Amino acid sequence: MFGSADSDIAEPSHHVRRCDACATPARVFVLLTSGGGMAFCEQHARRYYDTLRPRAVVIEPLPGVDRPMRTLST
Ligand SMILES: [Zn+2]
């Protein structure tokens, strides 16, 4: 389901990720350039987007999230 380039990344699809800021179910997964990963609810993803963007390799919705990430750019 994901490309081989993601082989060293913890796969978030088999359990419910919680927002790292408020512990509600996360909707967005952020892979940082440092190698770590963070998950955020939509509210916190928006709040931290400008901070995370230059440090992130990937910012993407978690599997099962139907709302596209482009909502974060508004
Ligand atoms: Zn949150």
N, CA, C, O and the ligand as a Tripos MOL2 file, in Angstrom:
@<TRIPOS>MOLECULE
protein
  297   295    75     0     0
PROTEIN
NO_CHARGES

@<TRIPOS>ATOM
      1 N           0.8060   -1.1950    0.0000 N.3       1 MET1
      2 CA          0.0000    0.0000    0.0000 C.3       1 MET1
      3 C           0.8540    1.2660    0.0000 C.2       1 MET1
      4 O           0.4460    2.2920   -0.5450 O.2       1 MET1
      5 N           2.0390    1.1950    0.6120 N.am      2 PHE2
      6 CA          2.9640    2.3060    0.5380 C.3       2 PHE2
      7 C           4.2020    1.8820   -0.2390 C.2       2 PHE2
      8 O           4.4850    0.6900   -0.3620 O.2       2 PHE2
      9 N           4.9290    2.8410   -0.7550 N.am      3 GLY3
     10 CA          6.1130    2.5440   -1.5260 C.3       3 GLY3
     11 C           7.2420    2.0240   -0.6560 C.2       3 GLY3
     12 O           7.2130    2.1700    0.5660 O.2       3 GLY3
     13 N           8.2270    1.4230   -1.2820 N.am      4 SER4
     14 CA          9.3390    0.8460   -0.5420 C.3       4 SER4
     15 C          10.1550    1.9150    0.1890 C.2       4 SER4
     16 O          10.8640    1.6000    1.1450 O.2       4 SER4
     17 N          10.0650    3.1390   -0.2370 N.am      5 ALA5
     18 CA         10.7990    4.2110    0.4220 C.3       5 ALA5
     19 C          10.3350    4.4060    1.8570 C.2       5 ALA5
     20 O          11.0450    5.0030    2.6670 O.2       5 ALA5
     21 N           9.1500    3.9060    2.1750 N.am      6 ASP6
     22 CA          8.6140    4.0540    3.5250 C.3       6 ASP6
     23 C           8.9320    2.8650    4.4180 C.2       6 ASP6
     24 O           8.3710    2.7460    5.5070 O.2       6 ASP6
     25 N           9.8190    1.9860    3.9770 N.am      7 SER7
     26 CA          9.9990    0.7190    4.6710 C.3       7 SER7
     27 C          10.5140    0.8840    6.0950 C.2       7 SER7
     28 O          10.2960    0.0040    6.9280 O.2       7 SER7
     29 N          11.1860    1.9810    6.3920 N.am      8 ASP8
     30 CA         11.7230    2.1550    7.7380 C.3       8 ASP8
     31 C          10.8180    3.0130    8.6240 C.2       8 ASP8
     32 O          11.2040    3.4020    9.7270 O.2       8 ASP8
     33 N           9.6440    3.2960    8.1440 N.am      9 ILE9
     34 CA          8.7070    4.1430    8.8850 C.3       9 ILE9
     35 C           7.6580    3.2650    9.5590 C.2       9 ILE9
     36 O           7.1070    2.3440    8.9550 O.2       9 ILE9
     37 N           7.4040    3.5710   10.8060 N.am     10 ALA10
     38 CA          6.3780    2.8190   11.5230 C.3      10 ALA10
     39 C           5.0340    2.9900   10.8080 C.2      10 ALA10
     40 O           4.5830    4.1090   10.5670 O.2      10 ALA10
     41 N           4.4260    1.8990   10.4860 N.am     11 GLU11
     42 CA          3.1660    1.9370    9.7510 C.3      11 GLU11
     43 C           2.0130    2.2700   10.6930 C.2      11 GLU11
     44 O           1.7400    1.4990   11.6130 O.2      11 GLU11
     45 N           1.3470    3.3670   10.4950 N.am     12 PRO12
     46 CA          0.3340    3.8050   11.4570 C.3      12 PRO12
     47 C          -1.0540    3.2240   11.2180 C.2      12 PRO12
     48 O          -1.9970    3.5780   11.9250 O.2      12 PRO12
     49 N          -1.1950    2.3430   10.2410 N.am     13 SER13
     50 CA         -2.5380    2.0050    9.7950 C.3      13 SER13
     51 C          -3.2320    0.9330   10.6280 C.2      13 SER13
     52 O          -4.4290    0.7050   10.4520 O.2      13 SER13
     53 N          -2.5120    0.2720   11.5300 N.am     14 HIS14
     54 CA         -3.1140   -0.8720   12.2070 C.3      14 HIS14
     55 C          -3.5700   -0.5780   13.6260 C.2      14 HIS14
     56 O          -4.0680   -1.4640   14.3210 O.2      14 HIS14
     57 N          -3.4020    0.6590   14.0510 N.am     15 HIS15
     58 CA         -3.9410    1.0360   15.3490 C.3      15 HIS15
     59 C          -4.3140    2.5110   15.2830 C.2      15 HIS15
     60 O          -3.8790    3.2440   14.3950 O.2      15 HIS15
     61 N          -5.1120    2.9130   16.2240 N.am     16 VAL16
     62 CA         -5.5690    4.3020   16.2200 C.3      16 VAL16
     63 C          -4.4850    5.1860   16.7940 C.2      16 VAL16
     64 O          -4.0910    5.0350   17.9510 O.2      16 VAL16
     65 N          -4.0110    6.1020   15.9870 N.am     17 ARG17
     66 CA         -3.0490    7.0740   16.4830 C.3      17 ARG17
     67 C          -3.8020    8.1690   17.2230 C.2      17 ARG17
     68 O          -4.9060    8.5620   16.8430 O.2      17 ARG17
     69 N          -3.1830    8.6420   18.2730 N.am     18 ARG18
     70 CA         -3.7550    9.7540   19.0230 C.3      18 ARG18
     71 C          -2.9620   11.0140   18.7360 C.2      18 ARG18
     72 O          -1.7530   10.9660   18.5130 O.2      18 ARG18
     73 N          -3.6480   12.1280   18.7460 N.am     19 CYS19
     74 CA         -2.9820   13.4070   18.5730 C.3      19 CYS19
     75 C          -1.9200   13.5760   19.6590 C.2      19 CYS19
     76 O          -2.1920   13.3610   20.8400 O.2      19 CYS19
     77 N          -0.7030   13.9660   19.2500 N.am     20 ASP20
     78 CA          0.3770   14.1440   20.2140 C.3      20 ASP20
     79 C           0.1610   15.3610   21.1010 C.2      20 ASP20
     80 O           0.8580   15.5270   22.1020 O.2      20 ASP20
     81 N          -0.7790   16.2000   20.7540 N.am     21 ALA21
     82 CA         -1.0230   17.4180   21.5210 C.3      21 ALA21
     83 C          -2.2280   17.3030   22.4480 C.2      21 ALA21
     84 O          -2.2430   17.9190   23.5140 O.2      21 ALA21
     85 N          -3.2410   16.5240   22.0620 N.am     22 CYS22
     86 CA         -4.4500   16.5200   22.8800 C.3      22 CYS22
     87 C          -5.0790   15.1340   23.0350 C.2      22 CYS22
     88 O          -6.0930   15.0030   23.7210 O.2      22 CYS22
     89 N          -4.5100   14.0990   22.4200 N.am     23 ALA23
     90 CA         -4.9220   12.7150   22.6380 C.3      23 ALA23
     91 C          -6.2640   12.3510   22.0250 C.2      23 ALA23
     92 O          -6.7720   11.2570   22.2730 O.2      23 ALA23
     93 N          -6.8450   13.2280   21.2400 N.am     24 THR24
     94 CA         -7.9950   12.8060   20.4580 C.3      24 THR24
     95 C          -7.4930   12.0070   19.2540 C.2      24 THR24
     96 O          -6.3160   12.1030   18.9060 O.2      24 THR24
     97 N          -8.3570   11.2250   18.6170 N.am     25 PRO25
     98 CA         -7.8960   10.4480   17.4550 C.3      25 PRO25
     99 C          -7.2610   11.3480   16.4000 C.2      25 PRO25
    100 O          -7.8370   12.3490   15.9750 O.2      25 PRO25
    101 N          -6.0570   10.9570   15.9940 N.am     26 ALA26
    102 CA         -5.3220   11.7880   15.0380 C.3      26 ALA26
    103 C          -5.8680   11.6170   13.6330 C.2      26 ALA26
    104 O          -6.3800   10.5580   13.2690 O.2      26 ALA26
    105 N          -5.7500   12.6630   12.8660 N.am     27 ARG27
    106 CA         -6.1910   12.6280   11.4700 C.3      27 ARG27
    107 C          -5.0460   12.8650   10.4980 C.2      27 ARG27
    108 O          -5.1820   12.6370    9.2960 O.2      27 ARG27
    109 N          -3.9120   13.3270   11.0280 N.am     28 VAL28
    110 CA         -2.7880   13.6980   10.1670 C.3      28 VAL28
    111 C          -1.5070   13.1020   10.7380 C.2      28 VAL28
    112 O          -1.2520   13.1880   11.9400 O.2      28 VAL28
    113 N          -0.7070   12.5000    9.8680 N.am     29 PHE29
    114 CA          0.5880   11.9800   10.2840 C.3      29 PHE29
    115 C           1.6800   12.8390    9.6670 C.2      29 PHE29
    116 O           1.6400   13.1690    8.4820 O.2      29 PHE29
    117 N           2.6640   13.1960   10.5000 N.am     30 VAL30
    118 CA          3.7700   14.0320   10.0380 C.3      30 VAL30
    119 C           5.0680   13.2590   10.2190 C.2      30 VAL30
    120 O           5.4030   12.8470   11.3290 O.2      30 VAL30
    121 N           5.7900   13.0650    9.1360 N.am     31 LEU31
    122 CA          7.1080   12.4500    9.2020 C.3      31 LEU31
    123 C           8.1430   13.5600    9.1870 C.2      31 LEU31
    124 O           8.2290   14.3380    8.2370 O.2      31 LEU31
    125 N           8.9310   13.6210   10.2600 N.am     32 LEU32
    126 CA          9.8790   14.7210   10.4030 C.3      32 LEU32
    127 C          11.2000   14.3910    9.7310 C.2      32 LEU32
    128 O          11.5490   13.2220    9.5630 O.2      32 LEU32
    129 N          11.9350   15.4350    9.3460 N.am     33 THR33
    130 CA         13.2510   15.2340    8.7370 C.3      33 THR33
    131 C          14.2130   14.5840    9.7220 C.2      33 THR33
    132 O          15.1880   13.9560    9.3100 O.2      33 THR33
    133 N          13.9530   14.7240   11.0060 N.am     34 SER34
    134 CA         14.7920   14.0960   12.0280 C.3      34 SER34
    135 C          14.5780   12.5890   12.0850 C.2      34 SER34
    136 O          15.3430   11.8760   12.7340 O.2      34 SER34
    137 N          13.5510   12.1090   11.4160 N.am     35 GLY35
    138 CA         13.2780   10.6760   11.3800 C.3      35 GLY35
    139 C          12.1170   10.2670   12.2470 C.2      35 GLY35
    140 O          11.6120    9.1530   12.1130 O.2      35 GLY35
    141 N          11.6810   11.1300   13.1240 N.am     36 GLY36
    142 CA         10.5550   10.8120   13.9750 C.3      36 GLY36
    143 C           9.2390   11.0600   13.2690 C.2      36 GLY36
    144 O           9.1820   11.6720   12.2020 O.2      36 GLY36
    145 N           8.1930   10.5710   13.8890 N.am     37 GLY37
    146 CA          6.8690   10.8030   13.3490 C.3      37 GLY37
    147 C           5.9610   11.3590   14.4180 C.2      37 GLY37
    148 O           6.0920   11.0260   15.5960 O.2      37 GLY37
    149 N           5.0430   12.2030   14.0040 N.am     38 MET38
    150 CA          4.0760   12.7520   14.9390 C.3      38 MET38
    151 C           2.7000   12.6460   14.3170 C.2      38 MET38
    152 O           2.5550   12.6090   13.0950 O.2      38 MET38
    153 N           1.6980   12.5990   15.1690 N.am     39 ALA39
    154 CA          0.3240   12.5460   14.6860 C.3      39 ALA39
    155 C          -0.4640   13.6580   15.3600 C.2      39 ALA39
    156 O          -0.2730   13.9570   16.5390 O.2      39 ALA39
    157 N          -1.3420   14.2520   14.5930 N.am     40 PHE40
    158 CA         -2.1340   15.3500   15.1260 C.3      40 PHE40
    159 C          -3.5800   15.2250   14.6890 C.2      40 PHE40
    160 O          -3.8780   14.6970   13.6170 O.2      40 PHE40
    161 N          -4.4620   15.7120   15.5230 N.am     41 CYS41
    162 CA         -5.8300   15.9200   15.0840 C.3      41 CYS41
    163 C          -5.8350   17.0760   14.0870 C.2      41 CYS41
    164 O          -4.8350   17.7750   13.9240 O.2      41 CYS41
    165 N          -6.9510   17.2620   13.4380 N.am     42 GLU42
    166 CA         -6.9980   18.2990   12.4050 C.3      42 GLU42
    167 C          -6.7500   19.6880   12.9900 C.2      42 GLU42
    168 O          -6.0810   20.5250   12.3840 O.2      42 GLU42
    169 N          -7.2980   19.9080   14.1630 N.am     43 GLN43
    170 CA         -7.1310   21.2220   14.7820 C.3      43 GLN43
    171 C          -5.6660   21.5250   15.0600 C.2      43 GLN43
    172 O          -5.1800   22.6120   14.7450 O.2      43 GLN43
    173 N          -4.9640   20.5630   15.6500 N.am     44 HIS44
    174 CA         -3.5630   20.8150   15.9740 C.3      44 HIS44
    175 C          -2.6780   20.7590   14.7340 C.2      44 HIS44
    176 O          -1.6570   21.4440   14.6810 O.2      44 HIS44
    177 N          -3.0420   19.9730   13.7540 N.am     45 ALA45
    178 CA         -2.2910   19.9790   12.5040 C.3      45 ALA45
    179 C          -2.3260   21.3650   11.8770 C.2      45 ALA45
    180 O          -1.3130   21.8560   11.3790 O.2      45 ALA45
    181 N          -3.4840   21.9830   11.9060 N.am     46 ARG46
    182 CA         -3.5840   23.3490   11.3840 C.3      46 ARG46
    183 C          -2.7510   24.3140   12.2040 C.2      46 ARG46
    184 O          -2.0410   25.1650   11.6680 O.2      46 ARG46
    185 N          -2.8560   24.1600   13.5370 N.am     47 ARG47
    186 CA         -2.1820   25.1060   14.4220 C.3      47 ARG47
    187 C          -0.6660   25.0480   14.2290 C.2      47 ARG47
    188 O           0.0090   26.0770   14.2470 O.2      47 ARG47
    189 N          -0.1440   23.8450   14.0470 N.am     48 TYR48
    190 CA          1.3090   23.6670   13.9780 C.3      48 TYR48
    191 C           1.8340   23.5680   12.5580 C.2      48 TYR48
    192 O           3.0260   23.3450   12.3500 O.2      48 TYR48
    193 N           0.9640   23.7290   11.5920 N.am     49 TYR49
    194 CA          1.3670   23.4830   10.2100 C.3      49 TYR49
    195 C           2.5660   24.3280    9.7890 C.2      49 TYR49
    196 O           3.5140   23.8140    9.1950 O.2      49 TYR49
    197 N           2.5230   25.6130   10.0940 N.am     50 ASP50
    198 CA          3.6220   26.4900    9.6790 C.3      50 ASP50
    199 C           4.9360   26.1270   10.3610 C.2      50 ASP50
    200 O           6.0150   26.3120    9.7980 O.2      50 ASP50
    201 N           4.8270   25.6030   11.5910 N.am     51 THR51
    202 CA          6.0270   25.1740   12.3080 C.3      51 THR51
    203 C           6.5440   23.8470   11.7670 C.2      51 THR51
    204 O           7.7500   23.6420   11.6280 O.2      51 THR51
    205 N           5.6050   22.9490   11.4640 N.am     52 LEU52
    206 CA          5.9870   21.6030   11.0470 C.3      52 LEU52
    207 C           6.4670   21.5530    9.6070 C.2      52 LEU52
    208 O           7.3520   20.7640    9.2770 O.2      52 LEU52
    209 N           5.9080   22.3640    8.7680 N.am     53 ARG53
    210 CA          6.1470   22.2330    7.3330 C.3      53 ARG53
    211 C           7.6300   22.2360    6.9650 C.2      53 ARG53
    212 O           8.0550   21.3690    6.2010 O.2      53 ARG53
    213 N           8.4480   23.1850    7.4800 N.am     54 PRO54
    214 CA          9.8690   23.1630    7.0950 C.3      54 PRO54
    215 C          10.6390   21.9960    7.7040 C.2      54 PRO54
    216 O          11.7560   21.7130    7.2720 O.2      54 PRO54
    217 N          10.0710   21.3140    8.6940 N.am     55 ARG55
    218 CA         10.7620   20.2050    9.3580 C.3      55 ARG55
    219 C          10.2150   18.8550    8.9230 C.2      55 ARG55
    220 O          10.6860   17.8120    9.3750 O.2      55 ARG55
    221 N           9.2350   18.8760    8.0590 N.am     56 ALA56
    222 CA          8.5400   17.6390    7.7190 C.3      56 ALA56
    223 C           8.9420   17.1310    6.3480 C.2      56 ALA56
    224 O           9.0960   17.8980    5.3970 O.2      56 ALA56
    225 N           9.1080   15.8220    6.2710 N.am     57 VAL57
    226 CA          9.3030   15.1800    4.9790 C.3      57 VAL57
    227 C           7.9490   14.9660    4.3230 C.2      57 VAL57
    228 O           7.7670   15.2070    3.1290 O.2      57 VAL57
    229 N           7.0080   14.5100    5.1310 N.am     58 VAL58
    230 CA          5.6760   14.1960    4.6370 C.3      58 VAL58
    231 C           4.6480   14.6780    5.6550 C.2      58 VAL58
    232 O           4.8100   14.4780    6.8580 O.2      58 VAL58
    233 N           3.6180   15.2980    5.1710 N.am     59 ILE59
    234 CA          2.4450   15.5810    5.9990 C.3      59 ILE59
    235 C           1.2640   14.9990    5.2460 C.2      59 ILE59
    236 O           0.9270   15.4440    4.1490 O.2      59 ILE59
    237 N           0.6450   14.0070    5.8450 N.am     60 GLU60
    238 CA         -0.3970   13.3200    5.0970 C.3      60 GLU60
    239 C          -1.5170   12.8850    6.0240 C.2      60 GLU60
    240 O          -1.2960   12.6990    7.2210 O.2      60 GLU60
    241 N          -2.7130   12.7210    5.4840 N.am     61 PRO61
    242 CA         -3.8020   12.2100    6.3060 C.3      61 PRO61
    243 C          -3.5650   10.7480    6.6300 C.2      61 PRO61
    244 O          -3.0150   10.0010    5.8200 O.2      61 PRO61
    245 N          -3.9820   10.3470    7.8140 N.am     62 LEU62
    246 CA         -3.8760    8.9470    8.1890 C.3      62 LEU62
    247 C          -4.8450    8.1210    7.3550 C.2      62 LEU62
    248 O          -5.8480    8.6500    6.8760 O.2      62 LEU62
    249 N          -4.5610    6.8280    7.1730 N.am     63 PRO63
    250 CA         -5.4850    5.9630    6.4270 C.3      63 PRO63
    251 C          -6.8810    6.0330    7.0330 C.2      63 PRO63
    252 O          -7.0520    5.9870    8.2510 O.2      63 PRO63
    253 N          -7.8460    6.1420    6.1780 N.am     64 GLY64
    254 CA         -9.2180    6.2130    6.6320 C.3      64 GLY64
    255 C          -9.7220    7.6320    6.7900 C.2      64 GLY64
    256 O         -10.9160    7.8550    6.9890 O.2      64 GLY64
    257 N          -8.8100    8.5970    6.7010 N.am     65 VAL65
    258 CA         -9.2180    9.9960    6.7760 C.3      65 VAL65
    259 C          -9.6170   10.4590    5.3840 C.2      65 VAL65
    260 O          -8.8230   10.4200    4.4450 O.2      65 VAL65
    261 N         -10.8350   10.8860    5.2760 N.am     66 ASP66
    262 CA        -11.3420   11.1960    3.9480 C.3      66 ASP66
    263 C         -11.0960   12.6370    3.5330 C.2      66 ASP66
    264 O         -11.1900   12.9760    2.3540 O.2      66 ASP66
    265 N         -10.7850   13.4730    4.4960 N.am     67 ARG67
    266 CA        -10.6210   14.8830    4.1530 C.3      67 ARG67
    267 C          -9.1910   15.1560    3.6910 C.2      67 ARG67
    268 O          -8.2560   14.8290    4.4210 O.2      67 ARG67
    269 N          -8.9870   15.7200    2.5510 N.am     68 PRO68
    270 CA         -7.6370   15.9210    2.0220 C.3      68 PRO68
    271 C          -6.8720   16.9850    2.7940 C.2      68 PRO68
    272 O          -7.4640   17.9040    3.3600 O.2      68 PRO68
    273 N          -5.5360   16.8500    2.8090 N.am     69 MET69
    274 CA         -4.6880   17.7560    3.5560 C.3      69 MET69
    275 C          -4.6970   19.1760    3.0270 C.2      69 MET69
    276 O          -4.2560   20.0920    3.7200 O.2      69 MET69
    277 N          -5.1850   19.3770    1.8260 N.am     70 ARG70
    278 CA         -5.1370   20.7440    1.2980 C.3      70 ARG70
    279 C          -5.9400   21.7040    2.1590 C.2      70 ARG70
    280 O          -5.7800   22.9200    2.0560 O.2      70 ARG70
    281 N          -6.8130   21.1530    3.0180 N.am     71 THR71
    282 CA         -7.5480   22.0350    3.9220 C.3      71 THR71
    283 C          -6.6160   22.7270    4.8980 C.2      71 THR71
    284 O          -6.9690   23.7660    5.4560 O.2      71 THR71
    285 N          -5.4160   22.1630    5.1150 N.am     72 LEU72
    286 CA         -4.4760   22.7690    6.0410 C.3      72 LEU72
    287 C          -3.8540   24.0430    5.4860 C.2      72 LEU72
    288 O          -3.3880   24.8900    6.2480 O.2      72 LEU72
    289 N          -3.8440   24.1780    4.2030 N.am     73 SER73
    290 CA         -3.1410   25.3110    3.6060 C.3      73 SER73
    291 C          -3.9920   26.5660    3.5890 C.2      73 SER73
    292 O          -3.5350   27.6210    3.1470 O.2      73 SER73
    293 N          -5.1950   26.4670    4.0540 N.am     74 THR74
    294 CA         -6.0720   27.6410    4.0410 C.3      74 THR74
    295 C          -5.9790   28.3940    5.3640 C.2      74 THR74
    296 O          -6.6470   29.4120    5.5430 O.2      74 THR74
    297 ZN         -5.0120   17.6260   18.8960 Zn       75 ZN75
@<TRIPOS>BOND
     1     1     2 1
     2     2     3 1
     3     3     4 2
     4     3     5 am
     5     5     6 1
     6     6     7 1
     7     7     8 2
     8     7     9 am
     9     9    10 1
    10    10    11 1
    11    11    12 2
    12    11    13 am
    13    13    14 1
    14    14    15 1
    15    15    16 2
    16    15    17 am
    17    17    18 1
    18    18    19 1
    19    19    20 2
    20    19    21 am
    21    21    22 1
    22    22    23 1
    23    23    24 2
    24    23    25 am
    25    25    26 1
    26    26    27 1
    27    27    28 2
    28    27    29 am
    29    29    30 1
    30    30    31 1
    31    31    32 2
    32    31    33 am
    33    33    34 1
    34    34    35 1
    35    35    36 2
    36    35    37 am
    37    37    38 1
    38    38    39 1
    39    39    40 2
    40    39    41 am
    41    41    42 1
    42    42    43 1
    43    43    44 2
    44    43    45 am
    45    45    46 1
    46    46    47 1
    47    47    48 2
    48    47    49 am
    49    49    50 1
    50    50    51 1
    51    51    52 2
    52    51    53 am
    53    53    54 1
    54    54    55 1
    55    55    56 2
    56    55    57 am
    57    57    58 1
    58    58    59 1
    59    59    60 2
    60    59    61 am
    61    61    62 1
    62    62    63 1
    63    63    64 2
    64    63    65 am
    65    65    66 1
    66    66    67 1
    67    67    68 2
    68    67    69 am
    69    69    70 1
    70    70    71 1
    71    71    72 2
    72    71    73 am
    73    73    74 1
    74    74    75 1
    75    75    76 2
    76    75    77 am
    77    77    78 1
    78    78    79 1
    79    79    80 2
    80    79    81 am
    81    81    82 1
    82    82    83 1
    83    83    84 2
    84    83    85 am
    85    85    86 1
    86    86    87 1
    87    87    88 2
    88    87    89 am
    89    89    90 1
    90    90    91 1
    91    91    92 2
    92    91    93 am
    93    93    94 1
    94    94    95 1
    95    95    96 2
    96    95    97 am
    97    97    98 1
    98    98    99 1
    99    99   100 2
   100    99   101 am
   101   101   102 1
   102   102   103 1
   103   103   104 2
   104   103   105 am
   105   105   106 1
   106   106   107 1
   107   107   108 2
   108   107   109 am
   109   109   110 1
   110   110   111 1
   111   111   112 2
   112   111   113 am
   113   113   114 1
   114   114   115 1
   115   115   116 2
   116   115   117 am
   117   117   118 1
   118   118   119 1
   119   119   120 2
   120   119   121 am
   121   121   122 1
   122   122   123 1
   123   123   124 2
   124   123   125 am
   125   125   126 1
   126   126   127 1
   127   127   128 2
   128   127   129 am
   129   129   130 1
   130   130   131 1
   131   131   132 2
   132   131   133 am
   133   133   134 1
   134   134   135 1
   135   135   136 2
   136   135   137 am
   137   137   138 1
   138   138   139 1
   139   139   140 2
   140   139   141 am
   141   141   142 1
   142   142   143 1
   143   143   144 2
   144   143   145 am
   145   145   146 1
   146   146   147 1
   147   147   148 2
   148   147   149 am
   149   149   150 1
   150   150   151 1
   151   151   152 2
   152   151   153 am
   153   153   154 1
   154   154   155 1
   155   155   156 2
   156   155   157 am
   157   157   158 1
   158   158   159 1
   159   159   160 2
   160   159   161 am
   161   161   162 1
   162   162   163 1
   163   163   164 2
   164   163   165 am
   165   165   166 1
   166   166   167 1
   167   167   168 2
   168   167   169 am
   169   169   170 1
   170   170   171 1
   171   171   172 2
   172   171   173 am
   173   173   174 1
   174   174   175 1
   175   175   176 2
   176   175   177 am
   177   177   178 1
   178   178   179 1
   179   179   180 2
   180   179   181 am
   181   181   182 1
   182   182   183 1
   183   183   184 2
   184   183   185 am
   185   185   186 1
   186   186   187 1
   187   187   188 2
   188   187   189 am
   189   189   190 1
   190   190   191 1
   191   191   192 2
   192   191   193 am
   193   193   194 1
   194   194   195 1
   195   195   196 2
   196   195   197 am
   197   197   198 1
   198   198   199 1
   199   199   200 2
   200   199   201 am
   201   201   202 1
   202   202   203 1
   203   203   204 2
   204   203   205 am
   205   205   206 1
   206   206   207 1
   207   207   208 2
   208   207   209 am
   209   209   210 1
   210   210   211 1
   211   211   212 2
   212   211   213 am
   213   213   214 1
   214   214   215 1
   215   215   216 2
   216   215   217 am
   217   217   218 1
   218   218   219 1
   219   219   220 2
   220   219   221 am
   221   221   222 1
   222   222   223 1
   223   223   224 2
   224   223   225 am
   225   225   226 1
   226   226   227 1
   227   227   228 2
   228   227   229 am
   229   229   230 1
   230   230   231 1
   231   231   232 2
   232   231   233 am
   233   233   234 1
   234   234   235 1
   235   235   236 2
   236   235   237 am
   237   237   238 1
   238   238   239 1
   239   239   240 2
   240   239   241 am
   241   241   242 1
   242   242   243 1
   243   243   244 2
   244   243   245 am
   245   245   246 1
   246   246   247 1
   247   247   248 2
   248   247   249 am
   249   249   250 1
   250   250   251 1
   251   251   252 2
   252   251   253 am
   253   253   254 1
   254   254   255 1
   255   255   256 2
   256   255   257 am
   257   257   258 1
   258   258   259 1
   259   259   260 2
   260   259   261 am
   261   261   262 1
   262   262   263 1
   263   263   264 2
   264   263   265 am
   265   265   266 1
   266   266   267 1
   267   267   268 2
   268   267   269 am
   269   269   270 1
   270   270   271 1
   271   271   272 2
   272   271   273 am
   273   273   274 1
   274   274   275 1
   275   275   276 2
   276   275   277 am
   277   277   278 1
   278   278   279 1
   279   279   280 2
   280   279   281 am
   281   281   282 1
   282   282   283 1
   283   283   284 2
   284   283   285 am
   285   285   286 1
   286   286   287 1
   287   287   288 2
   288   287   289 am
   289   289   290 1
   290   290   291 1
   291   291   292 2
   292   291   293 am
   293   293   294 1
   294   294   295 1
   295   295   296 2
@<TRIPOS>SUBSTRUCTURE
     1 MET1         2 RESIDUE 1 A MET
     2 PHE2         6 RESIDUE 1 A PHE
     3 GLY3        10 RESIDUE 1 A GLY
     4 SER4        14 RESIDUE 1 A SER
     5 ALA5        18 RESIDUE 1 A ALA
     6 ASP6        22 RESIDUE 1 A ASP
     7 SER7        26 RESIDUE 1 A SER
     8 ASP8        30 RESIDUE 1 A ASP
     9 ILE9        34 RESIDUE 1 A ILE
    10 ALA10       38 RESIDUE 1 A ALA
    11 GLU11       42 RESIDUE 1 A GLU
    12 PRO12       46 RESIDUE 1 A PRO
    13 SER13       50 RESIDUE 1 A SER
    14 HIS14       54 RESIDUE 1 A HIS
    15 HIS15       58 RESIDUE 1 A HIS
    16 VAL16       62 RESIDUE 1 A VAL
    17 ARG17       66 RESIDUE 1 A ARG
    18 ARG18       70 RESIDUE 1 A ARG
    19 CYS19       74 RESIDUE 1 A CYS
    20 ASP20       78 RESIDUE 1 A ASP
    21 ALA21       82 RESIDUE 1 A ALA
    22 CYS22       86 RESIDUE 1 A CYS
    23 ALA23       90 RESIDUE 1 A ALA
    24 THR24       94 RESIDUE 1 A THR
    25 PRO25       98 RESIDUE 1 A PRO
    26 ALA26      102 RESIDUE 1 A ALA
    27 ARG27      106 RESIDUE 1 A ARG
    28 VAL28      110 RESIDUE 1 A VAL
    29 PHE29      114 RESIDUE 1 A PHE
    30 VAL30      118 RESIDUE 1 A VAL
    31 LEU31      122 RESIDUE 1 A LEU
    32 LEU32      126 RESIDUE 1 A LEU
    33 THR33      130 RESIDUE 1 A THR
    34 SER34      134 RESIDUE 1 A SER
    35 GLY35      138 RESIDUE 1 A GLY
    36 GLY36      142 RESIDUE 1 A GLY
    37 GLY37      146 RESIDUE 1 A GLY
    38 MET38      150 RESIDUE 1 A MET
    39 ALA39      154 RESIDUE 1 A ALA
    40 PHE40      158 RESIDUE 1 A PHE
    41 CYS41      162 RESIDUE 1 A CYS
    42 GLU42      166 RESIDUE 1 A GLU
    43 GLN43      170 RESIDUE 1 A GLN
    44 HIS44      174 RESIDUE 1 A HIS
    45 ALA45      178 RESIDUE 1 A ALA
    46 ARG46      182 RESIDUE 1 A ARG
    47 ARG47      186 RESIDUE 1 A ARG
    48 TYR48      190 RESIDUE 1 A TYR
    49 TYR49      194 RESIDUE 1 A TYR
    50 ASP50      198 RESIDUE 1 A ASP
    51 THR51      202 RESIDUE 1 A THR
    52 LEU52      206 RESIDUE 1 A LEU
    53 ARG53      210 RESIDUE 1 A ARG
    54 PRO54      214 RESIDUE 1 A PRO
    55 ARG55      218 RESIDUE 1 A ARG
    56 ALA56      222 RESIDUE 1 A ALA
    57 VAL57      226 RESIDUE 1 A VAL
    58 VAL58      230 RESIDUE 1 A VAL
    59 ILE59      234 RESIDUE 1 A ILE
    60 GLU60      238 RESIDUE 1 A GLU
    61 PRO61      242 RESIDUE 1 A PRO
    62 LEU62      246 RESIDUE 1 A LEU
    63 PRO63      250 RESIDUE 1 A PRO
    64 GLY64      254 RESIDUE 1 A GLY
    65 VAL65      258 RESIDUE 1 A VAL
    66 ASP66      262 RESIDUE 1 A ASP
    67 ARG67      266 RESIDUE 1 A ARG
    68 PRO68      270 RESIDUE 1 A PRO
    69 MET69      274 RESIDUE 1 A MET
    70 ARG70      278 RESIDUE 1 A ARG
    71 THR71      282 RESIDUE 1 A THR
    72 LEU72      286 RESIDUE 1 A LEU
    73 SER73      290 RESIDUE 1 A SER
    74 THR74      294 RESIDUE 1 A THR
    75 ZN75       297 GROUP 0 **** ****
